[in-house]
């Protein structure tokens, strides 16, 4: 579990095939004295496991599923990445609840400089618009951001100078592909509502229509 508050940047030093997956070696800008093998770490918003480390340099394996659903396969040697270690129970939740399980990738449609701020418009695949609400939260490459506004297939976010300097979002340009994780609360709510609708539909099919059922639906 993460918060979407990027702790530091890292640089990809090695990239190698590992079966159908990948093995990445990353050098963090900050040396973590207590980073351990087996620990979860968010790399551009993707939850990965540290398999080896030496000082600020650590290695992670990227599964075929992660390659398919994220931008991990597009990363090249020398690229900068956002890094965040897993949330501890004593930490402040400065962003929002981020799992590190990417839902989809998005494409930056536009970048507009507005004085000290930068406005990005990001396109998302069909079927995901319902998870984005105005002033809600979304994680872009692991960065917890607030949605300015949203449409059927896109949303916009405004980047403050600090975030632009301390994460990779400041380097992003039109056409770049980014990792998107939608708010987990919205996904759970959707599933619960769908389950409720399906249960009611099954009751109708089985003839379980009572006076209470009709009253709940405004029929009597």
C-alpha positions in Angstrom: 0.0 0.0 0.0 1.2 3.5 -0.9 0.1 7.1 -0.7 1.1 8.5 -4.1 3.6 10.9 -2.4 6.8 10.3 -4.4 9.8 10.0 -2.0 12.6 10.3 -4.5 13.6 9.7 -8.1 15.7 6.9 -9.5 17.6 6.2 -12.6 17.3 2.9 -14.6 20.9 1.5 -14.8 20.2 -1.9 -16.4 17.4 -3.6 -18.3 17.4 -7.3 -19.1 15.0 -10.0 -20.2 14.0 -12.5 -17.6 11.9 -15.2 -19.2 8.9 -13.4 -20.5 9.4 -10.7 -18.0 12.0 -8.1 -17.3 14.7 -7.4 -14.7 15.4 -3.7 -13.9 18.3 -2.3 -11.9 17.6 1.1 -10.5 19.7 3.6 -8.6 17.8 5.7 -6.2 18.7 9.4 -5.7 18.3 8.7 -2.0 20.1 5.9 -0.1 17.6 4.0 2.1 19.6 2.5 5.0 16.8 0.0 5.9 15.6 -1.1 2.4 15.4 -4.9 2.4 15.1 -7.6 -0.2 11.5 -8.8 -0.5 10.2 -5.3 0.3 7.5 -3.7 -2.0 8.4 -0.5 -3.8 6.4 1.6 -6.2 8.2 2.3 -9.5 6.2 4.8 -11.6 3.2 3.7 -9.6 3.7 0.0 -10.2 4.1 -2.2 -7.1 7.3 -4.3 -7.5 9.4 -6.4 -5.2 13.0 -5.6 -4.4 15.0 -8.8 -5.2 18.5 -7.5 -4.6 20.2 -4.3 -3.5 23.6 -2.7 -2.9 23.5 0.7 -1.3 21.2 3.0 -3.4 21.0 0.4 -6.2 18.3 -2.2 -6.2 16.8 -4.8 -8.6 13.2 -5.6 -9.3 11.6 -8.2 -11.5 8.7 -7.2 -13.8 6.1 -9.9 -14.6 4.6 -10.4 -18.0 1.3 -9.1 -16.6 2.9 -5.9 -15.4 4.5 -5.4 -18.8 1.1 -5.8 -20.4 -0.8 -3.4 -18.2 1.8 -0.8 -17.4 4.6 1.3 -19.0 7.3 -0.9 -17.5 8.2 -2.5 -20.9 8.7 1.0 -22.3 11.3 2.0 -19.8 14.9 2.4 -21.1 18.3 2.6 -19.5 18.9 6.1 -18.3 15.2 6.9 -17.7 14.1 8.6 -14.5 11.4 6.9 -12.5 9.3 7.8 -9.5 10.0 5.8 -6.3 7.9 5.4 -3.1 8.4 2.8 -0.4 5.4 1.0 1.1 3.2 2.8 3.6 3.9 2.2 7.3 0.9 2.4 9.8 2.6 5.4 11.5 3.0 7.5 8.3 0.8 10.5 7.4 -1.5 9.7 4.5 -0.6 12.8 2.5 -2.1 11.6 -0.8 -4.7 8.8 -1.1 -4.8 5.1 -0.9 -2.7 3.7 -3.8 -2.2 -0.1 -4.2 0.4 0.0 -7.0 -1.8 -2.2 -9.1 -2.1 -0.3 -12.4 -5.6 -0.3 -14.0 -4.6 1.0 -17.4 -2.2 3.3 -19.3 -3.1 6.8 -20.5 -1.8 9.2 -23.1 -1.0 12.8 -22.5 -3.2 14.8 -24.9 -1.8 18.2 -24.0 0.5 20.1 -21.7 -0.2 23.8 -21.0 2.0 26.1 -18.9 -0.1 28.3 -16.7 2.3 30.7 -14.9 4.1 28.5 -12.4 1.6 25.6 -12.8 1.3 23.0 -15.6 -2.0 21.6 -16.8 -2.1 18.2 -18.3 -5.0 16.6 -20.2 -4.8 12.8 -20.1 -6.7 10.3 -22.3 -7.9 7.1 -20.7 -9.3 3.9 -22.4 -13.0 3.4 -22.8 -14.8 2.0 -19.7 -12.7 3.8 -17.1 -14.4 7.2 -17.1 -16.7 6.3 -14.3 -13.8 6.0 -11.9 -12.8 9.6 -12.4 -14.7 12.4 -10.6 -14.0 16.1 -10.4 -11.9 16.9 -7.4 -11.4 13.2 -6.8 -8.0 11.4 -6.6 -6.1 9.6 -9.3 -2.5 8.2 -9.4 -0.5 9.0 -12.5 2.9 7.2 -12.6 2.4 6.7 -8.9 1.8 10.4 -8.2 -1.3 11.2 -6.2 -3.1 14.0 -8.0 -6.4 15.8 -7.8 -8.7 15.7 -10.9 -9.5 19.2 -12.2 -12.2 18.1 -14.5 -13.2 14.9 -16.4 -14.9 13.9 -19.6 -16.0 10.7 -21.3 -12.4 9.6 -22.2 -10.1 12.1 -20.5 -9.3 14.1 -17.4 -7.1 17.0 -16.5 -4.7 17.6 -13.6 -2.8 20.7 -12.5 0.8 20.2 -11.4 2.3 22.5 -8.7 5.9 23.5 -9.1 7.1 21.3 -6.3 5.6 18.2 -7.9 7.0 19.1 -11.3 10.5 19.4 -9.8 10.5 16.3 -7.6 8.7 13.8 -9.9 8.9 12.7 -13.5 5.6 14.5 -14.4 7.6 17.7 -15.0 9.4 15.9 -17.8 6.3 14.6 -19.5 5.2 15.9 -22.9 2.3 15.4 -25.3 2.1 11.8 -26.5 3.8 10.3 -23.5 2.2 7.1 -22.1 1.7 7.1 -18.3 0.5 4.5 -15.7 -3.0 5.2 -14.3 -4.4 3.8 -11.1 -8.0 4.9 -10.3 -9.3 5.3 -6.7 -9.8 1.9 -5.2 -12.8 3.1 -3.2 -14.7 3.8 -6.4 -13.9 0.4 -7.7 -15.2 -1.4 -4.6 -18.4 0.7 -4.6 -19.1 -0.2 -8.2 -18.6 -3.9 -7.5 -21.0 -3.8 -4.5 -23.6 -1.9 -6.5 -23.4 -4.4 -9.4 -23.6 -7.3 -7.0 -26.8 -5.8 -5.5 -28.3 -5.3 -8.9 -27.4 -8.9 -9.9 -28.9 -10.3 -6.7 -32.2 -8.4 -7.3 -32.3 -9.6 -10.9 -31.9 -13.2 -9.7 -34.7 -12.7 -7.2 -37.0 -11.5 -10.0 -36.0 -14.5 -12.1 -36.8 -16.9 -9.2 -40.2 -15.2 -8.6 -39.0 -13.7 -5.2 -41.0 -10.5 -5.6 -42.5 -9.4 -2.3 -44.4 -6.4 -1.2 -41.2 -5.1 0.4 -39.3 -5.5 -2.8 -42.0 -3.5 -4.7 -42.0 -0.8 -2.0 -38.2 -0.5 -2.2 -38.4 0.2 -5.9 -41.3 2.7 -5.6 -43.9 0.5 -7.2 -46.3 0.3 -4.2 
